[in-house]
Amino acid sequence: MSSASDPKPVVTGYPAAHPPPAGGAAYAAAGTAYPYSTQPPPSSGAAYPTAGTAYPYPAPPPHAAPYYPSHYPNGAAPPPPPFGARILPHTRFLRRLLAIAVAFFLLMGLATLIIWLVLRPRLPAFAVSSASVSAFNFSAPQQLLSSDFDISLSVQNPNHKMGIYYDSVEAAVLYGSDNIADTSLPPFYQAKGNATTVRAHLVAAAEYVEDDVAKGIAADRGRNDGVVNFHVSVWAWVRFNAGAWRTRRHLMRVYCEDVSIGFKNGTATVGSLVGSPKRCEVDL
C-alpha cells in the first residue's frame, strides 16, 4: 500500500504492442479494428497483392488489341504485303491497253498539230457581190411581209495547199435580229486557191414581223433614198483537206451586215444592192 506522498509515475506514449503468439496465430488485440495483423482479404476471395507489387491487378495479356477485336492471334497486326506484289493478269492487260490507247491519241494529236502548222489553213473570204428584191409587199396594219430575195455570194479560198468541203449550208435574210426568210443551199467543194459564186434565192410569203421591224422598214422606205438595210447570214459545216488528210467538220458562221437595198419610193416593189460589194465576217 503506497502512501499519498509517493509520486505517481508519469505514463507517456502508447502501450507496447503485444508480441504475436508463437506459431503465427493471430489474435484480437483490445481496441483494434481487425483481428488480424493485416487487412482481411476481399469478400470475393482474391488475395491482396504482396508488398512491392507496382500494379495491383493482373497484367493484361500480351499483344491485346485495346480498342477493337483483332482477327489475328494474340491481337497481332497483319503482316505487311511483300515488296513487288504480284499483279493479276487481267489488271496487267488493262494497264497495257490503256497505255497503248493514250499513246495512240497523243501521236494522232501531235501529227494533226504538225500538219496544221505546216499547211497553215486559212478561212475563206465571203462577200455579197449582188442582191435584188422583187415582189416586195409590206402590209403595215397586219405586219405581214412578202418578198423574193436573190443574193449572190462570192467565196474565195485563200489556201494554196488545201481545198474546202462545204456541207449543210444554210442562208438567211434578217432585219435587225429578226429572221425574214431562210433557205438551204446545196453542198459544194472549193478547190485550193479557187473563187466560187454561190447564189441563194430566199422567199418570204406573208411572214409576220414584229412591231419594231414593221416600223423600221416603213421608216426606211419613207426616206428620200428609200434604202433598207438587211443582213445576210450563212452557216455551213466545213472540212479542210490536203490530199488524203482531212480535218473534222467545223461550224463556220458568215455574217454580212448592212446589205443596203435601194427602193425608188415608198411603194416600189423592186430594189437592188446599193454601192460596192459588201464584205462579210467569217468565224470558225
Backbone as CSV, one residue per row, in Angstrom:
resi,resn,N_x,N_y,N_z,CA_x,CA_y,CA_z,C_x,C_y,C_z
1,MET,0.855,-1.180,0.000,0.000,0.000,0.000,0.880,1.214,0.000
2,SER,0.665,2.078,-0.946,1.519,3.270,-1.080,0.893,4.404,-0.339
3,SER,1.726,5.218,-0.025,1.250,6.390,0.694,0.875,7.488,-0.232
4,ALA,0.142,8.451,0.199,-0.291,9.564,-0.642,0.826,10.454,-1.035
5,SER,1.894,10.403,-0.310,3.008,11.295,-0.634,3.893,10.739,-1.717
6,ASP,3.737,9.436,-1.947,4.586,8.877,-3.024,4.109,9.377,-4.386
7,PRO,5.060,9.895,-5.170,4.634,10.389,-6.508,4.260,9.249,-7.429
8,LYS,3.227,9.536,-8.279,2.803,8.512,-9.229,3.655,8.600,-10.498
9,PRO,3.971,7.498,-11.037,4.806,7.543,-12.281,4.008,8.139,-13.464
10,VAL,4.726,8.924,-14.232,4.104,9.569,-15.421,4.097,8.601,-16.591
11,VAL,2.905,8.396,-17.173,2.764,7.460,-18.311,2.768,8.258,-19.612
12,THR,3.669,7.965,-20.464,3.772,8.643,-21.781,3.711,7.620,-22.895
13,GLY,3.314,8.102,-24.157,3.282,7.224,-25.347,2.141,6.275,-25.322
14,TYR,2.244,5.247,-26.044,1.203,4.254,-26.189,1.660,2.961,-25.565
15,PRO,0.730,2.146,-25.215,1.143,0.859,-24.632,1.858,0.019,-25.645
16,ALA,2.790,-0.697,-25.185,3.566,-1.541,-26.091,2.689,-2.613,-26.690
17,ALA,2.954,-2.850,-27.975,2.171,-3.889,-28.646,2.533,-5.241,-28.096
18,HIS,1.496,-6.043,-28.026,1.735,-7.402,-27.524,2.453,-8.206,-28.581
19,PRO,3.383,-8.944,-28.213,4.080,-9.785,-29.211,3.137,-10.819,-29.792
20,PRO,3.328,-11.110,-31.077,2.457,-12.129,-31.675,2.682,-13.454,-31.037
21,PRO,1.653,-14.209,-30.928,1.800,-15.527,-30.308,2.644,-16.441,-31.162
22,ALA,3.173,-17.394,-30.554,4.010,-18.351,-31.279,3.178,-19.121,-32.290
23,GLY,3.864,-19.467,-33.445,3.173,-20.238,-34.483,2.408,-19.397,-35.446
24,GLY,2.475,-18.017,-35.400,1.825,-17.147,-36.373,0.368,-17.006,-36.171
25,ALA,-0.189,-17.480,-35.010,-1.627,-17.359,-34.794,-1.977,-15.930,-34.502
26,ALA,-3.027,-15.460,-35.092,-3.458,-14.075,-34.890,-4.421,-14.027,-33.735
27,TYR,-4.455,-12.882,-33.090,-5.394,-12.697,-32.015,-5.920,-11.299,-32.093
28,ALA,-7.023,-11.063,-31.440,-7.667,-9.744,-31.466,-7.175,-8.950,-30.299
29,ALA,-6.463,-7.883,-30.589,-5.987,-7.001,-29.533,-7.108,-6.076,-29.126
30,ALA,-7.040,-5.657,-27.914,-8.089,-4.758,-27.433,-7.994,-3.417,-28.114
31,GLY,-9.093,-2.998,-28.659,-9.119,-1.680,-29.310,-8.710,-1.685,-30.760
32,THR,-8.404,-2.837,-31.343,-8.025,-2.908,-32.762,-9.249,-3.160,-33.610
33,ALA,-9.162,-2.707,-34.900,-10.328,-2.847,-35.802,-10.417,-4.221,-36.400
34,TYR,-9.337,-4.836,-36.645,-9.337,-6.154,-37.278,-8.645,-7.141,-36.370
35,PRO,-9.082,-8.354,-36.395,-8.454,-9.368,-35.543,-7.208,-9.966,-36.159
36,TYR,-6.681,-9.317,-37.224,-5.505,-9.860,-37.899,-4.444,-8.790,-37.946
37,SER,-3.227,-9.225,-38.235,-2.136,-8.265,-38.326,-2.236,-7.417,-39.576
38,THR,-2.910,-7.848,-40.580,-3.135,-7.107,-41.829,-4.614,-7.043,-42.106
39,GLN,-5.014,-6.285,-43.164,-6.421,-6.184,-43.515,-6.937,-7.524,-43.981
40,PRO,-8.206,-7.767,-43.740,-8.744,-9.069,-44.164,-8.849,-9.151,-45.675
41,PRO,-8.802,-10.317,-46.204,-8.920,-10.472,-47.669,-10.284,-10.028,-48.161
42,PRO,-10.399,-9.615,-49.444,-11.698,-9.202,-50.002,-12.708,-10.323,-49.935
43,SER,-13.987,-9.885,-49.986,-15.053,-10.873,-49.913,-15.065,-11.821,-51.079
44,SER,-14.499,-11.378,-52.222,-14.503,-12.252,-53.398,-13.515,-13.373,-53.286
45,GLY,-12.651,-13.275,-52.345,-11.720,-14.363,-52.159,-10.363,-14.096,-52.758
46,ALA,-10.185,-13.011,-53.506,-8.895,-12.722,-54.111,-7.977,-12.137,-53.073
47,ALA,-6.777,-12.571,-53.051,-5.819,-12.096,-52.066,-5.284,-10.742,-52.448
48,TYR,-4.890,-9.957,-51.447,-4.270,-8.667,-51.713,-2.866,-8.882,-52.255
49,PRO,-2.396,-7.928,-53.084,-1.042,-8.098,-53.612,-0.034,-7.998,-52.501
50,THR,1.031,-8.661,-52.702,2.114,-8.624,-51.734,2.810,-7.292,-51.790
51,ALA,3.545,-7.013,-50.742,4.259,-5.733,-50.669,5.282,-5.636,-51.779
52,GLY,5.382,-4.441,-52.406,6.336,-4.215,-53.500,5.766,-4.417,-54.873
53,THR,4.486,-4.825,-54.981,3.864,-5.006,-56.298,3.418,-3.652,-56.826
54,ALA,3.886,-3.254,-58.103,3.562,-1.930,-58.669,2.169,-1.878,-59.229
55,TYR,1.709,-2.912,-59.845,0.380,-2.946,-60.476,-0.505,-3.820,-59.636
56,PRO,-1.598,-3.262,-59.057,-2.375,-4.046,-58.092,-3.291,-5.076,-58.705
57,TYR,-3.355,-5.152,-60.054,-4.259,-6.094,-60.702,-3.474,-6.986,-61.637
58,PRO,-4.061,-8.043,-62.070,-3.336,-8.930,-63.004,-3.014,-8.188,-64.295
59,ALA,-1.826,-8.388,-64.875,-1.387,-7.701,-66.103,-2.189,-8.184,-67.297
60,PRO,-2.503,-7.282,-68.295,-3.252,-7.722,-69.482,-2.453,-8.708,-70.301
61,PRO,-3.112,-9.526,-71.075,-2.375,-10.492,-71.911,-1.540,-9.752,-72.943
62,PRO,-0.440,-10.339,-73.347,0.423,-9.657,-74.344,-0.283,-9.501,-75.680
63,HIS,0.048,-8.351,-76.380,-0.449,-8.073,-77.739,-1.961,-7.969,-77.771
64,ALA,-2.587,-7.506,-76.741,-4.049,-7.383,-76.742,-4.439,-6.114,-77.489
65,ALA,-5.497,-6.183,-78.298,-5.980,-5.001,-79.015,-6.765,-4.136,-78.060
66,PRO,-6.361,-2.874,-77.830,-7.030,-2.072,-76.797,-8.396,-1.541,-77.187
67,TYR,-8.698,-1.358,-78.498,-9.928,-0.681,-78.896,-10.861,-1.539,-79.727
68,TYR,-10.358,-2.513,-80.445,-11.229,-3.306,-81.305,-10.676,-4.726,-81.358
69,PRO,-11.534,-5.687,-81.579,-11.058,-7.077,-81.653,-10.243,-7.306,-82.903
70,SER,-9.275,-8.180,-82.790,-8.401,-8.499,-83.917,-8.708,-9.891,-84.425
71,HIS,-8.547,-10.059,-85.747,-8.770,-11.365,-86.349,-7.494,-12.192,-86.376
72,TYR,-6.418,-11.608,-85.898,-5.149,-12.324,-85.884,-4.875,-12.835,-84.477
73,PRO,-4.117,-13.899,-84.320,-3.854,-14.464,-82.983,-3.130,-13.476,-82.096
74,ASN,-3.559,-13.451,-80.818,-2.951,-12.598,-79.796,-3.045,-11.115,-80.138
75,GLY,-3.979,-10.721,-81.030,-4.142,-9.301,-81.347,-3.020,-8.732,-82.193
76,ALA,-2.219,-9.575,-82.829,-1.089,-9.066,-83.607,-1.579,-8.371,-84.862
77,ALA,-0.842,-7.355,-85.353,-1.186,-6.634,-86.580,-0.919,-7.516,-87.790
78,PRO,-1.681,-7.291,-88.905,-1.446,-8.119,-90.103,-0.062,-7.863,-90.670
79,PRO,0.548,-8.875,-91.240,1.896,-8.680,-91.807,1.839,-7.763,-93.018
80,PRO,2.864,-6.936,-93.246,2.877,-6.050,-94.423,2.974,-6.851,-95.704
81,PRO,2.374,-6.303,-96.822,2.452,-7.030,-98.094,3.886,-7.124,-98.575
82,PRO,4.229,-8.176,-99.211,5.615,-8.312,-99.709,5.905,-7.291,-100.788
83,PHE,7.160,-6.897,-100.883,7.588,-5.917,-101.896,7.392,-6.500,-103.287
84,GLY,6.788,-5.637,-104.192,6.561,-6.107,-105.553,5.505,-7.177,-105.620
85,ALA,4.313,-6.874,-105.042,3.244,-7.867,-105.021,2.850,-8.265,-106.433
86,ARG,2.444,-9.455,-106.604,2.113,-9.984,-107.934,0.860,-9.302,-108.486
87,ILE,0.902,-8.858,-109.736,-0.217,-8.208,-110.412,-1.019,-9.267,-111.168
88,LEU,-2.329,-9.195,-111.026,-3.178,-10.164,-111.697,-3.070,-10.007,-113.211
89,PRO,-3.232,-11.082,-113.972,-3.077,-10.996,-115.433,-4.046,-10.022,-116.082
90,HIS,-5.324,-10.002,-115.646,-6.282,-9.108,-116.294,-5.961,-7.647,-115.985
91,THR,-5.427,-7.369,-114.778,-5.023,-5.998,-114.454,-3.857,-5.550,-115.325
92,ARG,-2.889,-6.430,-115.527,-1.753,-6.098,-116.392,-2.217,-5.826,-117.821
93,PHE,-3.178,-6.605,-118.306,-3.684,-6.403,-119.669,-4.390,-5.055,-119.804
94,LEU,-5.213,-4.697,-118.803,-5.915,-3.415,-118.862,-4.936,-2.252,-118.820
95,ARG,-3.898,-2.342,-118.016,-2.910,-1.273,-117.964,-2.197,-1.111,-119.300
96,ARG,-1.829,-2.210,-119.907,-1.161,-2.119,-121.213,-2.094,-1.544,-122.274
97,LEU,-3.354,-1.971,-122.232,-4.316,-1.449,-123.212,-4.518,0.055,-123.037
98,LEU,-4.625,0.514,-121.789,-4.783,1.939,-121.538,-3.560,2.720,-121.979
99,ALA,-2.374,2.196,-121.727,-1.152,2.888,-122.152,-1.073,2.980,-123.676
100,ILE,-1.471,1.921,-124.372,-1.449,1.941,-125.847,-2.441,2.962,-126.378
101,ALA,-3.656,3.025,-125.785,-4.666,3.984,-126.245,-4.205,5.421,-126.023
102,VAL,-3.626,5.696,-124.857,-3.135,7.060,-124.590,-2.017,7.429,-125.555
103,ALA,-1.096,6.514,-125.796,-0.007,6.797,-126.723,-0.529,7.026,-128.143
104,PHE,-1.541,6.254,-128.546,-2.096,6.428,-129.895,-2.724,7.803,-130.069
105,PHE,-3.539,8.215,-129.099,-4.191,9.523,-129.215,-3.172,10.667,-129.147
106,LEU,-2.147,10.502,-128.345,-1.114,11.537,-128.289,-0.387,11.657,-129.620
107,LEU,-0.078,10.519,-130.235,0.602,10.552,-131.535,-0.297,11.153,-132.616
108,MET,-1.585,10.797,-132.599,-2.501,11.366,-133.579,-2.647,12.875,-133.400
109,GLY,-2.759,13.324,-132.154,-2.845,14.756,-131.917,-1.590,15.486,-132.334
110,LEU,-0.440,14.888,-132.058,0.814,15.527,-132.460,0.933,15.595,-133.974
111,ALA,0.542,14.523,-134.670,0.598,14.529,-136.129,-0.344,15.577,-136.722
112,THR,-1.561,15.675,-136.160,-2.507,16.683,-136.647,-1.980,18.091,-136.422
113,LEU,-1.371,18.320,-135.264,-0.812,19.648,-134.987,0.314,19.988,-135.952
114,ILE,1.173,19.030,-136.252,2.282,19.295,-137.179,1.753,19.604,-138.573
115,ILE,0.778,18.813,-139.037,0.209,19.067,-140.373,-0.478,20.423,-140.411
116,TRP,-1.215,20.755,-139.331,-1.904,22.052,-139.279,-0.908,23.206,-139.340
117,LEU,0.213,23.075,-138.637,1.212,24.144,-138.644,1.922,24.235,-139.994
118,VAL,2.105,23.107,-140.652,2.784,23.128,-141.956,1.869,23.712,-143.032
119,LEU,0.598,23.298,-143.041,-0.310,23.754,-144.098,-0.871,25.152,-143.829
120,ARG,-0.971,25.536,-142.575,-1.488,26.862,-142.221,-2.838,27.144,-142.882
121,PRO,-3.909,26.409,-142.547,-5.204,26.660,-143.187,-5.745,28.039,-142.820
122,ARG,-6.374,28.673,-143.785,-6.963,29.999,-143.609,-8.447,29.935,-143.936
123,LEU,-9.205,30.843,-143.296,-10.646,30.882,-143.525,-10.947,31.487,-144.887
124,PRO,-12.013,31.003,-145.535,-12.395,31.587,-146.831,-12.929,33.005,-146.644
125,ALA,-12.944,33.758,-147.740,-13.454,35.135,-147.732,-14.805,35.166,-148.435
126,PHE,-15.803,35.791,-147.782,-17.157,35.911,-148.331,-17.474,37.382,-148.560
127,ALA,-18.288,37.637,-149.598,-18.783,38.986,-149.870,-20.085,38.875,-150.652
128,VAL,-21.017,39.809,-150.385,-22.260,39.885,-151.155,-21.957,40.695,-152.406
129,SER,-21.858,40.000,-153.529,-21.496,40.677,-154.782,-22.700,41.338,-155.442
130,SER,-23.875,40.751,-155.285,-25.093,41.345,-155.845,-26.283,40.894,-155.033
131,ALA,-27.324,41.746,-155.018,-28.561,41.424,-154.293,-29.701,42.206,-154.919
132,SER,-30.818,41.554,-155.079,-32.010,42.200,-155.625,-33.241,41.702,-154.897
133,VAL,-34.263,42.541,-154.860,-35.527,42.226,-154.197,-36.652,42.462,-155.185
134,SER,-37.572,41.520,-155.262,-38.735,41.662,-156.140,-39.981,41.235,-155.372
135,ALA,-41.138,41.648,-155.916,-42.433,41.319,-155.310,-42.462,41.704,-153.841
136,PHE,-41.865,42.859,-153.547,-41.827,43.308,-152.161,-43.179,43.905,-151.791
137,ASN,-43.827,43.324,-150.817,-45.146,43.777,-150.403,-45.195,43.759,-148.874
138,PHE,-45.397,44.924,-148.323,-45.427,45.024,-146.864,-46.748,45.622,-146.436
139,SER,-47.477,44.878,-145.598,-48.768,45.332,-145.070,-48.549,45.771,-143.632
140,ALA,-48.562,47.098,-143.441,-48.272,47.631,-142.106,-49.316,47.247,-141.066
141,PRO,-50.626,47.350,-141.359,-51.596,47.031,-140.290,-51.473,45.584,-139.798
142,GLN,-51.322,44.638,-140.721,-51.230,43.224,-140.335,-49.796,42.797,-140.004
143,GLN,-48.836,43.668,-140.317,-47.415,43.383,-140.085,-46.984,42.114,-140.815
144,LEU,-47.392,42.020,-142.089,-47.049,40.879,-142.932,-46.128,41.336,-144.049
145,LEU,-45.096,40.545,-144.307,-44.101,40.879,-145.328,-43.990,39.737,-146.325
146,SER,-44.052,40.086,-147.609,-43.838,39.126,-148.696,-42.766,39.702,-149.621
147,SER,-41.800,38.842,-150.004,-40.734,39.336,-150.874,-39.910,38.164,-151.375
148,ASP,-39.234,38.379,-152.519,-38.274,37.426,-153.091,-36.893,38.079,-153.073
149,PHE,-35.923,37.385,-152.461,-34.545,37.881,-152.388,-33.660,36.998,-153.262
150,ASP,-32.899,37.623,-154.137,-31.889,36.929,-154.943,-30.529,37.514,-154.578
151,ILE,-29.702,36.667,-153.959,-28.420,37.118,-153.431,-27.309,36.263,-154.026
152,SER,-26.239,36.923,-154.449,-25.052,36.235,-154.958,-23.894,36.485,-153.995
153,LEU,-23.263,35.390,-153.564,-22.123,35.453,-152.645,-20.863,35.008,-153.383
154,SER,-19.845,35.838,-153.359,-18.544,35.440,-153.908,-17.711,34.838,-152.776
155,VAL,-17.174,33.627,-153.010,-16.417,32.886,-151.995,-15.020,32.639,-152.534
156,GLN,-14.012,33.063,-151.787,-12.622,32.925,-152.197,-11.896,32.014,-151.218
157,ASN,-11.238,30.971,-151.759,-10.418,30.084,-150.930,-8.972,30.568,-150.993
158,PRO,-8.433,31.144,-149.904,-7.074,31.676,-149.956,-5.987,30.621,-149.761
159,ASN,-6.362,29.387,-149.496,-5.373,28.334,-149.250,-4.867,27.769,-150.573
160,HIS,-3.553,27.709,-150.720,-2.944,27.163,-151.936,-2.523,25.704,-151.773
161,LYS,-2.779,25.124,-150.598,-2.440,23.727,-150.372,-3.636,22.903,-149.901
162,MET,-4.770,23.565,-149.675,-5.915,22.865,-149.105,-7.202,23.246,-149.815
163,GLY,-8.070,22.260,-150.054,-9.417,22.503,-150.536,-10.399,22.527,-149.365
164,ILE,-11.631,22.970,-149.644,-12.639,23.110,-148.584,-13.926,22.441,-149.035
165,TYR,-14.466,21.587,-148.173,-15.779,20.993,-148.382,-16.800,21.791,-147.567
166,TYR,-17.889,22.195,-148.221,-18.980,22.915,-147.564,-20.173,21.966,-147.482
167,ASP,-20.538,21.590,-146.258,-21.657,20.672,-146.031,-22.760,21.383,-145.264
168,SER,-24.005,21.017,-145.568,-25.178,21.535,-144.829,-25.166,23.055,-144.761
169,VAL,-25.252,23.690,-145.908,-25.179,25.151,-145.999,-26.574,25.741,-145.824
170,GLU,-26.698,26.750,-144.953,-27.955,27.454,-144.706,-27.720,28.958,-144.868
171,ALA,-28.710,29.645,-145.457,-28.626,31.094,-145.643,-29.920,31.737,-145.151
172,ALA,-29.813,32.994,-144.682,-30.979,33.703,-144.148,-30.816,35.196,-144.382
173,VAL,-31.976,35.884,-144.503,-32.029,37.344,-144.586,-32.703,37.848,-143.316
174,LEU,-32.102,38.843,-142.688,-32.617,39.370,-141.430,-32.783,40.882,-141.527
175,TYR,-33.702,41.385,-140.708,-33.808,42.822,-140.491,-33.637,43.025,-138.986
176,GLY,-32.567,43.681,-138.605,-32.209,43.725,-137.194,-31.807,42.326,-136.748
177,SER,-32.469,41.822,-135.725,-32.212,40.458,-135.265,-33.335,39.497,-135.632
178,ASP,-34.303,39.948,-136.436,-35.453,39.129,-136.810,-35.222,38.473,-138.164
179,ASN,-35.478,37.161,-138.191,-35.331,36.401,-139.431,-36.537,36.662,-140.327
180,ILE,-36.263,37.050,-141.588,-37.345,37.321,-142.542,-37.537,36.158,-143.499
181,ALA,-36.421,35.613,-144.006,-36.504,34.500,-144.952,-35.231,33.674,-144.823
182,ASP,-35.358,32.376,-145.041,-34.184,31.493,-144.988,-34.364,30.368,-145.984
183,THR,-33.259,29.700,-146.310,-33.275,28.603,-147.270,-32.039,27.746,-147.090
184,SER,-32.073,26.548,-147.663,-30.927,25.641,-147.660,-30.236,25.691,-149.007
185,LEU,-28.919,25.624,-149.003,-28.126,25.660,-150.231,-27.462,24.307,-150.436
186,PRO,-27.246,23.927,-151.685,-26.594,22.632,-151.940,-25.136,22.653,-151.492
187,PRO,-24.629,21.542,-150.953,-23.216,21.486,-150.577,-22.320,21.559,-151.819
188,PHE,-21.091,22.004,-151.609,-20.164,22.126,-152.732,-18.736,21.995,-152.226
189,TYR,-17.828,21.782,-153.166,-16.401,21.682,-152.853,-15.669,22.808,-153.559
190,GLN,-14.735,23.419,-152.842,-13.961,24.518,-153.403,-12.485,24.117,-153.408
191,ALA,-11.904,24.079,-154.597,-10.506,23.670,-154.723,-9.584,24.746,-154.148
192,LYS,-8.335,24.382,-153.968,-7.364,25.313,-153.388,-7.152,26.512,-154.321
193,GLY,-7.188,27.703,-153.713,-6.997,28.944,-154.457,-8.123,29.287,-155.414
194,ASN,-9.302,28.692,-155.227,-10.401,28.871,-156.159,-11.362,29.948,-155.677
195,ALA,-12.019,30.625,-156.618,-13.073,31.607,-156.334,-14.388,31.062,-156.874
196,THR,-15.413,31.070,-156.053,-16.703,30.495,-156.402,-17.811,31.492,-156.102
197,THR,-18.863,31.473,-156.924,-20.046,32.299,-156.688,-21.199,31.402,-156.270
198,VAL,-21.792,31.697,-155.136,-22.914,30.919,-154.594,-24.152,31.802,-154.661
199,ARG,-25.200,31.288,-155.270,-26.460,32.040,-155.409,-27.510,31.456,-154.486
200,ALA,-28.225,32.370,-153.846,-29.273,31.967,-152.901,-30.555,32.702,-153.245
201,HIS,-31.641,31.939,-153.342,-32.972,32.506,-153.581,-33.805,32.275,-152.329
202,LEU,-34.217,33.368,-151.698,-34.978,33.285,-150.447,-36.340,33.943,-150.645
203,VAL,-37.365,33.286,-150.118,-38.740,33.748,-150.303,-39.381,33.958,-148.943
204,ALA,-40.006,35.113,-148.774,-40.829,35.396,-147.601,-42.274,35.512,-148.083
205,ALA,-43.116,34.589,-147.655,-44.512,34.555,-148.093,-45.414,34.922,-146.926
206,ALA,-45.824,36.191,-146.885,-46.711,36.702,-145.834,-46.189,36.329,-144.453
207,GLU,-44.920,36.653,-144.245,-44.298,36.367,-142.951,-44.667,37.452,-141.940
208,TYR,-45.059,37.038,-140.756,-45.374,38.003,-139.704,-44.072,38.547,-139.120
209,VAL,-44.011,39.848,-138.955,-42.835,40.501,-138.389,-43.255,41.266,-137.134
210,GLU,-42.289,41.482,-136.262,-42.556,42.201,-135.019,-42.871,43.673,-135.300
211,ASP,-43.432,44.316,-134.305,-43.854,45.702,-134.467,-42.671,46.628,-134.749
212,ASP,-41.541,46.411,-134.066,-40.383,47.276,-134.307,-39.809,47.057,-135.695
213,VAL,-39.902,45.834,-136.227,-39.445,45.568,-137.595,-40.352,46.272,-138.595
214,ALA,-41.658,46.173,-138.391,-42.595,46.828,-139.304,-42.382,48.337,-139.329
215,LYS,-42.214,48.955,-138.167,-41.994,50.400,-138.132,-40.656,50.770,-138.747
216,GLY,-39.622,49.954,-138.530,-38.306,50.254,-139.094,-38.296,50.193,-140.606
217,ILE,-38.911,49.149,-141.194,-38.955,49.030,-142.662,-39.764,50.182,-143.263
218,ALA,-40.898,50.502,-142.648,-41.713,51.610,-143.161,-40.949,52.929,-143.095
219,ALA,-40.201,53.166,-142.012,-39.430,54.408,-141.892,-38.303,54.459,-142.907
220,ASP,-37.606,53.329,-143.158,-36.506,53.312,-144.131,-37.012,53.577,-145.554
221,ARG,-38.116,52.944,-145.901,-38.639,53.137,-147.258,-39.208,54.548,-147.445
222,GLY,-39.628,55.198,-146.370,-40.203,56.534,-146.476,-39.167,57.635,-146.621
223,ARG,-37.861,57.316,-146.400,-36.841,58.347,-146.575,-36.652,58.663,-148.050
224,ASN,-35.888,59.724,-148.299,-35.688,60.165,-149.692,-34.961,59.119,-150.531
225,ASP,-33.922,58.472,-149.916,-33.181,57.487,-150.715,-33.887,56.142,-150.777
226,GLY,-34.807,55.853,-149.842,-35.562,54.604,-149.865,-34.704,53.371,-149.642
227,VAL,-33.616,53.488,-148.887,-32.699,52.362,-148.666,-33.098,51.627,-147.390
228,VAL,-33.197,50.309,-147.520,-33.480,49.442,-146.372,-32.252,48.558,-146.149
229,ASN,-31.742,48.553,-144.947,-30.540,47.768,-144.621,-30.940,46.401,-144.062
230,PHE,-30.662,45.369,-144.854,-30.875,43.995,-144.424,-29.533,43.382,-144.025
231,HIS,-29.607,42.231,-143.373,-28.403,41.461,-143.032,-28.526,40.086,-143.664
232,VAL,-27.395,39.546,-144.112,-27.346,38.213,-144.705,-26.442,37.345,-143.841
233,SER,-26.928,36.167,-143.500,-26.174,35.239,-142.653,-26.098,33.873,-143.324
234,VAL,-24.933,33.222,-143.176,-24.710,31.892,-143.757,-24.061,31.019,-142.690
235,TRP,-24.567,29.788,-142.555,-23.955,28.782,-141.698,-23.607,27.572,-142.565
236,ALA,-22.461,26.965,-142.294,-22.057,25.787,-143.057,-21.088,24.953,-142.227
237,TRP,-21.194,23.625,-142.368,-20.206,22.718,-141.799,-19.112,22.519,-142.836
238,VAL,-17.865,22.815,-142.477,-16.774,22.782,-143.440,-15.702,21.797,-142.998
239,ARG,-14.983,21.258,-143.990,-13.832,20.390,-143.758,-12.710,20.835,-144.685
240,PHE,-11.509,20.896,-144.147,-10.331,21.211,-144.949,-9.632,19.903,-145.308
241,ASN,-9.121,19.826,-146.544,-8.410,18.623,-146.942,-7.186,18.980,-147.778
242,ALA,-6.167,18.160,-147.598,-4.931,18.270,-148.391,-4.503,16.860,-148.744
243,GLY,-4.798,16.455,-149.956,-4.512,15.084,-150.354,-5.412,14.107,-149.603
244,ALA,-4.775,13.149,-148.919,-5.546,12.163,-148.156,-5.862,12.647,-146.748
245,TRP,-5.342,13.785,-146.353,-5.563,14.286,-144.999,-6.756,15.218,-144.974
246,ARG,-7.660,15.012,-144.009,-8.843,15.865,-143.846,-9.041,16.179,-142.371
247,THR,-9.547,17.362,-142.130,-9.871,17.734,-140.760,-11.285,17.261,-140.445
248,ARG,-11.618,17.309,-139.177,-13.000,17.033,-138.795,-13.882,18.233,-139.169
249,ARG,-15.186,18.058,-139.104,-16.094,19.134,-139.502,-16.120,20.251,-138.468
250,HIS,-16.130,21.477,-138.972,-16.212,22.667,-138.128,-17.403,23.512,-138.600
251,LEU,-18.073,24.147,-137.645,-19.192,25.018,-137.980,-18.651,26.409,-138.322
252,MET,-18.904,26.850,-139.535,-18.463,28.168,-139.994,-19.667,29.110,-140.042
253,ARG,-19.495,30.311,-139.504,-20.556,31.325,-139.479,-20.106,32.518,-140.306
254,VAL,-20.978,32.951,-141.208,-20.714,34.104,-142.079,-21.803,35.133,-141.806
255,TYR,-21.385,36.369,-141.563,-22.354,37.428,-141.260,-22.029,38.647,-142.113
256,CYS,-23.008,39.047,-142.936,-22.861,40.206,-143.818,-23.824,41.288,-143.315
257,GLU,-23.269,42.309,-142.714,-24.072,43.332,-142.060,-24.361,44.493,-143.012
258,ASP,-25.564,45.046,-142.866,-25.985,46.243,-143.618,-25.830,46.068,-145.128
259,VAL,-26.545,45.082,-145.645,-26.658,44.924,-147.096,-27.770,45.876,-147.547
260,SER,-27.397,46.970,-148.154,-28.342,48.055,-148.463,-29.084,47.763,-149.763
261,ILE,-30.413,47.724,-149.657,-31.279,47.542,-150.817,-32.034,48.859,-151.032
262,GLY,-31.847,49.431,-152.232,-32.489,50.710,-152.531,-33.796,50.549,-153.285
263,PHE,-34.846,51.247,-152.804,-36.150,51.308,-153.465,-36.348,52.740,-153.975
264,LYS,-36.981,52.878,-155.101,-37.182,54.211,-155.678,-38.084,55.074,-154.809
265,ASN,-39.077,54.480,-154.220,-40.003,55.223,-153.364,-40.613,54.264,-152.358
266,GLY,-41.517,54.799,-151.565,-42.108,54.006,-150.504,-43.069,52.946,-150.967
267,THR,-43.468,52.984,-152.224,-44.406,51.980,-152.733,-43.769,51.052,-153.759
268,ALA,-42.477,51.217,-154.030,-41.804,50.380,-155.024,-41.709,48.947,-154.527
269,THR,-41.871,48.002,-155.447,-41.809,46.577,-155.105,-40.511,45.929,-155.555
270,VAL,-39.622,46.691,-156.157,-38.361,46.169,-156.676,-37.234,47.022,-156.114
271,GLY,-36.145,46.345,-155.711,-34.982,47.043,-155.191,-33.718,46.266,-155.515
272,SER,-32.582,46.928,-155.412,-31.308,46.294,-155.737,-30.224,46.805,-154.798
273,LEU,-29.048,46.121,-154.836,-27.933,46.453,-153.956,-27.403,47.843,-154.279
274,VAL,-27.166,48.608,-153.241,-26.641,49.950,-153.381,-25.164,49.934,-152.989
275,GLY,-24.317,50.496,-153.848,-22.894,50.584,-153.550,-22.124,49.352,-154.001
276,SER,-20.899,49.256,-153.483,-19.983,48.179,-153.861,-20.326,46.889,-153.114
277,PRO,-19.732,45.769,-153.540,-19.994,44.509,-152.823,-19.694,44.632,-151.330
278,LYS,-20.507,43.965,-150.560,-20.420,44.043,-149.106,-19.630,42.864,-148.554
279,ARG,-18.483,43.173,-147.920,-17.668,42.105,-147.347,-18.305,41.574,-146.055
280,CYS,-18.042,40.305,-145.787,-18.668,39.636,-144.655,-17.613,39.182,-143.639
281,GLU,-18.065,38.999,-142.415,-17.218,38.468,-141.358,-17.388,36.948,-141.311
282,VAL,-16.234,36.250,-141.195,-16.246,34.784,-141.174,-15.638,34.319,-139.863
283,ASP,-16.343,33.417,-139.214,-15.883,32.880,-137.931,-15.991,31.379,-137.955
284,LEU,-14.991,30.701,-137.374,-14.956,29.239,-137.364,-14.901,28.761,-135.912
